[in-house]
Amino acid sequence: MTSLDRFLARWSASGDAERANKDSFLNELCDVLGVERPHPKTGFAERDLYVFERDVARTRAGAASLTLSSSHSVAWERLHSARTRFTR
């Protein structure tokens, strides 16, 4: 069984707790993909380029954050629940 197979098996059974599981899920996904895990958030926008819950400007009233983003790659805003089948 590969690390991807183990990851898919583990998270396919995770249930419907997206907010509770998102950081663990994304950290483990980074490990499977062989990329660096997000950095700790410092509270300084110029340093928080690859963190969980990165603050972003909105064009409408209110605050916003992205679940996971970096200054030069795709942001992850929503995870699928276990009702969505993971396939390889």
C-alpha angles and dihedrals in degrees: 000000000000126000088255091053091050091048092050093047093048097048097039086069096045097108128215100313101114097154094046094048105035100096093046091045094050094044090052091045089055089052092050091048092047095237131130118275117242118277124245112271113251102185092244110110093207090057099037096077098131110029142116115268096014112191115239135185117253129207091216130054118286139046127288139187137186118230093225129354143144132204093258109026144059120297121227111218106161135029125207119241124239088266086077109079116234111221132183 
